[in-house]
Amino acid sequence: MAKDKILFYRNPQFSRCPSCKSIGTLHRSRSRNMFEQIVRKTSFIKVYRCKECGWRGFRSTLIFTKKSIRTLLIYILLMGITAYLAQYVILHYVMK
């Protein structure tokens, strides 16, 4: 059975610039202030700059696909069913 990955790594340097739509012109930019440093260190969002137009902004390094969202929803559903069954067994058989 093949493993279904939930998150996929994506390198934003090879994606389109949101402003000028050119491909492959994004590169990592340094954090300018404390907010950008906190976001960079605590999440998968990094600051990028476009070499062509000078756009500067945040881009995510992780991506969800339709298959990964489906897999995540299945996991959440299974956890809910398991919690419900555990609660049922505890209330009806253990607490008697």
Residue pairs with C-beta under 8 A, 6 or more apart in sequence:
4 67
4 68
4 71
5 68
6 64
6 68
6 71
6 72
6 75
7 62
7 63
7 64
7 68
8 62
8 63
8 64
8 65
8 68
9 61
9 62
9 63
10 60
10 61
10 62
10 63
11 61
12 26
12 46
12 48
12 59
12 60
12 61
13 24
13 26
13 27
13 28
13 48
14 23
14 24
15 23
15 26
15 59
16 22
16 23
17 23
17 25
17 26
17 50
17 52
17 53
17 55
18 55
18 57
19 50
19 53
19 55
20 50
20 52
20 53
20 55
22 50
22 52
22 53
25 50
25 51
25 52
26 48
26 49
26 50
26 51
26 59
27 48
27 49
27 51
28 46
28 47
28 48
28 49
29 47
29 48
29 49
29 56
30 47
31 37
31 40
31 47
32 47
36 47
39 45
39 58
40 46
40 47
44 60
44 61
44 62
45 58
45 59
45 60
45 61
46 58
46 59
46 61
47 56
47 57
47 58
48 56
48 57
48 58
48 59
49 55
49 56
50 56
64 72
